[in-house]
């Protein structure tokens, strides 16, 4: 930047040198014009030939022009302006003298004119004055040029200094930048190391977690195998004892055996339900477009042994297809419908209704029964593991079913809730979350297709 | 005619063995049962070696009831050995276990198990299950002709 500015200044210096040359040139032209005018005048006086008059006149005009040009060129120099103002009258006087002798020659002929030339006038003096002044002016201009050139030389020197200083500065900046980069790199390396160690810790943690997960898996596997095995033995031996040796036992002994058998069965169901709960937790869901009504009808059919001999009115509305895991969704329907069957057991005209509705722009599925219901103040306990709102004496169960249902619905990104009134019935509502809404259009198209196929 | 074993029961728990035998007896299927308490014993019996060196391959059991969790050689390894050998590969093997783990089911079927049954806790249900298994594999199912496999293997070799 500094070097660039100096280069600009150098150019300016060159311009002023050119300017000085122009000024000096115009000064020399003035002197030449006057001299030529004098020569022209002499020629006419000697010969009386008119042809000398025209160059004379031209030279006189040129003198004026050149003086004006000089004035313009040095308009910024007060000293030269003053000098030209002093020179102009001298030149004018000399020209006037020349013109006077021309008039004498015209009017009185060669002899008189020659005599006038010979008698002399102040012409030579004037000429000397003109030469002297022009010489001075030229000198002034040349001094000016010299000072300008020295300035130029100085500025050239300055350019060199600036370049050297600039280079040194650039080097310093580079060093500083290098230092900063070095420091930043150091910091970044530190940060990277920090990040690496965090990553390593995270990896370790993930590994620990997956190990824990694995341990949990083997734990539930052990529960399945090792806990079920002794349980089966208790149930087995008590069963064999009561069947094979029942007749030789008294009534109380047989009742105790029945209790052992009953307890073992109950524990078996509990273990199995807990296993399916943990299985749902571990299982990955596989979404696929599923026709919910056919799934539902299948479940109703499979549950038949549970309501055999009873009057149950099934009201199954139209259900569209939904993107869900069919196996898990079947479990949802099995638990919710067998609950409905179980809790309407004491109704003479049991009604179980399944349908869907729209609420807040979401598809909501519902399962409604007119069974014993429950008190809404306990609704928060409904989906907890081992939580039951009914006495085991009235309604059997492990209290795991609804926990499984909730886990499955949540895995689908949906929600489940319930409304009930004691002795009037209960309604379970659930949504299937975002995957279902994404494919709503497609599912409904699929539904249309089904209708067409039926038609 | 040599002593013919109908069922090889592979289970390390004497109580489970007893209950299974009781269930078989209850269903009148308890004619000839050989019990192996671990996988190694089962393989010795099936491959006619060690204490069973006097057996021949031409008289395989009609059914192997196999538990999965066994000492020494586990159930799936026993199954693998049975299916990999030309002389034993057609023997019906039913896994009878406490586990219903998906992994075990998949591994079992990949190794060519004939059926996979989880033992019910309830003894009446267990007894009914044993009855159906016995009925099917011992009475309904038609096994390959005795000695045919050994012969065909000899011909092939």
Interface residues (C-beta under 8 A of the other chain):
Chain A: X221 X224 X225 X226 X228 X229 X231 X232 X233 X235 X236 X237 X238 X239 X240 X264 X265 X267 X268 X271 X272 X275
Chain B: X13 X15 X16 X19 X22 X69 X97 X98 X99 X100 X101 X119 X120 X121 X122 X123 X124 X126
